[in-house]
Amino acid sequence: MKIKGAVVHGNGQEFQIEELELSEPKENEVLVKVVAAGVCHTDAVARDQMIPVPLPAVLGHEGSGIIEKVGAGVKTVEPGDHVVLSFSSCGNCENCLTGHPAACIHLTEFNFGGKMPDGTNRLYQGDQEVSTFFGQSTFGTYAVSHERNVVKVDKDVDLNLLGPLGCGIQTGAGTVINKLQPEFGSTIAIFGCGAVGLSAIMSAKLIGCSKIIAVDIHDSRLELAKELGATHVINGSEVDTLEEIRKITDGGTNYAVETTGVSPVVVQSVQALRSLGTVAVVGATGEVTLNVQLDLLNEGRSIVSVVEGDSIPQLFIPKLIEYYKNGQFPFDKLVKFYELEEINQAFEDSGKGTTIKPILKI
């Protein structure tokens, strides 16, 4: 079938809205009419080839839509169902079978390799194969994905809002709720107040952390962080972040979440911990220099990396939607809508340090 999609043809080039051919869904696959797609930092680094996704490609990996057709063997959804699309996993490796699909041994291949799990393409321009992203490519009017990528959701919530639950919001929330699991009354610092960090802040409030410290260099983000649950905010460009955190917590936090991917901030997030504290690093990070003896061993601190919030999307995303419906997880305050044709502007705006999470209405 003919579809319209945002195509990247070369390293760092702008997206071009073009016509493509989308193949029919095969066994265990579904055809989704895409309603909306979140714009994520991961899309930007793939566009700029920091993650070497084969080009040309249609990116987009946190979408929402309506099931239009199902292939043979599909059991969990049917035409007309509302769904959120999330990451791709095999479902059969040890990590998937023990409840950690975001650590699937095929994660890189399935999500960044450009092909579907069966090793073939679904997108074409003439004879040219076009890469799929995260087994879905939601920067298009329609997407074919494996049944494991889709999460059935209630029809009483605006489907336009739900796409970012598939990656960015799931990552921030899951890092706190699934991975760190802070005790009631414990303290936590969130480094970086974009959509991932703000989702972590809302989750820390849900769990009942006593002190939730938001760290950023943009006052607009810090204002929203306070509205969403931060008990303290620190502008790292104006004060000594470590000194302030230690003052607020009498020595350091029990937990931290590092979302920026900025190497010096990663070091700060470790040094801001008290003894036996744990930091979860979720941002794509370059080289980081730590003194293992002083920063880790002497204090018994831990660093963990977290992908996709260590979530099982089919279980976790519906829970986040329930929290949203109950007024406990107001992620709608993070978003700003753009049309698909405004995709390049959405990426530009998302890199300006604003509080917005761009969502493309498709």
C-alpha positions in Angstrom: 0.0 0.0 0.0 1.1 3.6 -0.6 1.8 5.6 2.6 3.4 8.9 3.4 6.4 9.1 5.7 9.3 11.2 7.0 12.4 9.8 5.3 16.1 10.5 6.3 18.3 9.9 3.3 21.7 10.9 4.7 23.7 11.6 7.9 22.3 14.6 9.7 19.9 15.6 6.8 16.5 17.0 7.4 13.4 14.7 7.2 11.7 14.6 3.8 7.9 13.9 3.6 7.7 11.3 0.8 5.6 8.5 -0.6 6.6 5.0 0.2 5.4 1.5 -0.4 4.5 -0.5 2.8 4.2 -4.3 2.5 1.3 -6.3 4.0 1.8 -7.6 7.6 3.2 -11.2 7.7 2.6 -13.8 10.3 2.4 -12.4 13.9 2.5 -8.8 12.5 -0.1 -6.1 12.5 -0.9 -3.1 10.3 -1.4 0.1 12.4 -3.0 3.4 11.2 -0.7 5.8 13.0 -2.4 8.6 14.9 0.5 10.3 16.6 4.2 9.8 17.3 6.5 11.3 19.9 9.7 12.9 19.0 12.6 11.5 21.0 16.3 12.1 21.4 16.9 8.6 20.1 15.4 9.6 16.8 17.8 12.5 16.6 20.9 10.4 17.3 19.8 7.9 14.7 19.2 10.7 12.2 22.7 12.0 13.0 24.2 8.5 12.8 25.5 8.5 16.4 23.5 5.2 16.3 24.3 3.8 12.9 20.9 2.9 11.6 21.1 2.0 7.8 19.8 4.9 5.6 17.5 5.7 4.1 15.1 5.2 7.0 11.8 6.1 8.4 12.3 6.8 12.1 9.8 7.1 14.9 9.6 4.6 17.7 7.0 5.9 20.2 3.7 5.9 18.4 0.0 5.4 18.9 -2.6 4.3 16.5 -5.5 1.9 15.5 -5.1 -1.7 14.4 -6.2 -1.9 10.8 -5.3 -5.4 9.9 -3.7 -8.4 11.5 -1.6 -11.2 10.1 -1.9 -14.9 10.7 -1.3 -16.0 14.3 -2.0 -12.7 16.0 -3.9 -13.3 19.2 -3.6 -10.2 21.5 -5.2 -7.5 19.3 -7.8 -7.2 16.5 -8.8 -4.5 14.0 -10.2 -1.4 15.7 -8.1 -1.8 18.8 -6.3 1.3 20.1 -2.6 0.6 20.6 0.7 2.1 21.7 3.8 1.0 19.9 7.0 0.3 21.9 10.4 -1.4 21.4 11.1 -4.7 19.6 12.2 -7.9 21.4 12.4 -11.5 20.5 10.3 -12.9 23.4 12.4 -16.1 23.5 15.8 -15.3 24.9 16.6 -15.8 28.6 16.2 -12.1 29.4 12.8 -11.8 27.7 11.6 -15.0 29.4 12.6 -13.7 32.8 10.7 -10.4 32.4 13.4 -8.1 31.0 12.5 -7.7 27.3 14.4 -4.3 27.2 17.6 -6.4 27.8 16.7 -8.8 24.9 19.9 -10.2 23.4 18.6 -9.1 20.0 17.7 -5.6 21.1 20.3 -3.8 18.9 19.6 -5.9 15.9 15.8 -5.7 16.1 15.6 -2.0 16.9 18.5 -0.4 15.1 19.3 -2.9 12.3 16.7 -1.5 9.8 14.9 -4.8 9.2 12.0 -6.7 10.8 12.8 -9.6 13.1 12.5 -12.0 10.2 15.4 -10.2 8.4 13.3 -8.6 5.7 12.0 -5.1 4.9 8.5 -3.7 4.8 9.2 -0.2 3.5 10.3 0.5 -0.1 10.8 3.4 -2.5 10.8 1.7 -5.9 13.5 -0.9 -5.8 15.2 0.8 -2.8 14.8 -0.8 0.6 14.0 1.7 3.3 15.0 0.9 6.9 12.4 0.3 9.7 13.2 1.8 13.2 12.4 -0.1 16.4 10.5 -2.6 14.3 7.7 0.0 13.6 8.7 3.4 12.0 5.9 5.6 13.3 6.9 8.7 11.4 4.5 7.5 8.7 0.8 7.3 8.1 0.8 3.5 8.6 3.2 1.1 10.2 3.7 -2.7 10.2 5.1 -4.1 13.4 5.3 -7.4 15.2 2.5 -8.2 17.6 5.1 -8.0 20.5 5.6 -4.3 19.7 2.0 -3.2 20.4 0.2 -2.6 23.6 -3.6 -2.5 23.7 -4.9 0.5 25.5 -8.3 1.8 26.7 -10.3 3.8 24.1 -11.5 6.4 26.6 -8.1 8.3 26.6 -7.0 10.6 23.8 -4.9 8.4 21.5 -2.9 11.5 20.3 -1.4 11.7 23.8 -0.3 8.2 24.3 2.6 7.7 21.8 5.4 8.9 24.2 4.4 6.2 26.7 6.1 3.7 24.3 9.6 5.0 25.1 10.5 8.3 26.8 7.8 8.4 29.4 8.1 4.7 30.0 11.8 5.0 30.4 11.6 7.8 33.1 8.8 6.2 35.0 10.0 2.6 34.8 13.5 3.5 35.9 12.1 4.7 39.2 9.2 2.3 39.6 10.7 -0.9 38.1 14.4 -0.6 38.6 15.3 1.6 41.5 12.2 0.9 43.5 13.0 3.6 46.1 11.7 3.0 49.6 8.9 5.2 50.9 10.5 8.3 52.5 13.8 7.9 50.7 15.5 10.8 48.8 16.2 11.0 45.0 17.8 13.5 42.6 16.8 13.7 39.0 19.5 15.1 36.7 17.8 16.6 33.5 14.2 17.7 33.4 13.1 16.8 29.9 10.3 14.3 29.3 12.3 11.4 30.8 13.4 13.3 33.9 10.0 14.8 34.5 8.4 11.3 34.2 10.9 10.1 36.8 9.9 13.0 39.1 6.2 12.1 38.8 7.0 8.5 39.6 9.1 9.4 42.6 6.1 11.4 43.9 3.8 8.4 43.3 6.1 6.1 45.4 6.4 8.6 48.2 10.0 9.8 48.2 10.4 12.5 50.9 12.8 14.7 48.9 12.7 14.9 45.2 15.5 17.1 43.8 15.3 18.3 40.2 18.5 19.5 38.6 18.6 21.3 35.3 20.1 24.5 33.7 16.7 25.8 32.4 14.4 27.6 34.8 11.3 26.8 32.7 12.0 23.1 33.1 12.5 23.5 36.9 9.3 25.3 37.3 7.4 22.5 35.7 9.4 20.0 37.8 8.0 21.7 40.9 4.5 21.5 39.6 4.9 17.8 38.9 6.3 16.8 42.3 9.8 18.1 42.8 10.3 19.2 46.4 13.5 21.1 45.6 15.0 22.5 42.3 18.6 23.3 41.5 19.8 25.3 38.5 23.2 23.8 38.0 24.5 26.8 36.0 24.0 29.1 39.0 25.0 27.1 42.1 27.3 24.3 43.2 25.0 21.3 42.6 26.8 18.8 44.8 26.9 21.3 47.7 23.2 22.1 47.4 22.2 18.4 47.2 24.3 17.5 50.3 22.8 20.4 52.2 19.2 19.4 51.3 19.7 15.8 52.2 22.2 16.0 55.0 25.0 14.3 53.0 23.6 12.9 49.8 20.6 11.2 48.2 19.6 7.5 48.4 18.9 7.4 44.7 19.5 9.4 41.5 18.4 9.2 37.9 20.8 10.6 35.2 19.0 11.5 32.0 21.3 14.1 30.3 24.0 11.9 28.9 26.5 14.7 29.7 29.7 13.1 31.1 30.4 15.6 33.9 26.8 15.4 35.0 27.0 11.6 35.2 29.9 12.1 37.5 27.9 14.6 39.6 25.0 12.1 39.8 27.4 9.5 41.4 29.0 12.0 43.7 25.7 13.3 44.9 24.8 9.9 46.4 25.1 9.1 50.1 26.8 5.8 51.2 25.1 2.8 49.6 23.2 5.0 47.2 22.4 4.0 43.6 22.2 6.0 40.4 20.4 4.8 37.3 22.0 6.1 34.0 19.5 6.3 31.2 20.9 8.9 28.8 23.2 8.0 25.9 26.6 8.8 27.4 30.1 9.1 26.0 33.2 8.4 28.0 33.0 9.1 31.8 36.0 9.2 34.1 35.4 8.1 37.7 37.7 7.4 40.6 36.4 3.9 41.3 38.0 3.8 44.8 36.8 7.3 45.9 33.5 7.6 44.1 32.3 4.0 44.4 34.1 1.6 46.6 34.7 3.8 49.6 31.0 4.7 49.7 29.5 1.5 48.6 27.7 3.3 45.8 26.3 1.6 42.7 25.7 2.6 39.1 23.1 0.8 37.0 22.2 1.3 33.4 18.5 1.2 32.5 16.9 0.7 29.0 13.2 1.4 28.5 12.6 1.6 32.2 13.2 -2.2 32.5 9.5 -2.5 31.5 7.3 -5.1 30.1 5.3 -2.6 28.0 2.1 -4.7 27.8 1.9 -4.6 31.6 3.5 -1.2 32.5 2.0 1.1 29.9 -1.7 0.4 30.9 -0.7 1.1 34.6 0.7 4.5 33.6 -2.6 5.2 31.8 -4.6 4.3 34.9 -2.4 6.7 37.0 -3.0 9.4 34.4 -6.8 8.8 34.5 -6.7 9.1 38.2 -4.8 12.4 38.1 -1.6 10.9 39.6 0.6 11.0 36.5 -0.3 14.1 34.4 2.1 13.5 31.5 -0.2 15.6 29.2 1.5 18.6 30.7 4.7 17.7 29.0 3.5 17.7 25.4 3.1 20.1 22.4 1.5 19.0 19.1 2.9 19.4 15.6 1.7 18.2 12.2 3.9 15.5 10.5 4.9 18.2 7.9 6.4 20.2 10.8 8.7 17.4 11.9 12.0 19.3 11.4 10.6 22.2 13.4 9.6 19.8 16.2 13.1 18.4 16.4 14.6 21.9 16.4 12.3 23.0 19.2 12.9 19.9 21.3 16.6 20.8 21.4 16.2 24.3 22.8 15.9 23.3 26.5 12.2 23.8 26.6 9.9 21.6 28.7 7.9 20.3 25.7 7.7 16.8 24.4 6.8 17.2 20.7 4.1 14.9 19.4 3.5 14.6 15.7 -0.2 14.3 14.7 -0.2 12.1 11.7 
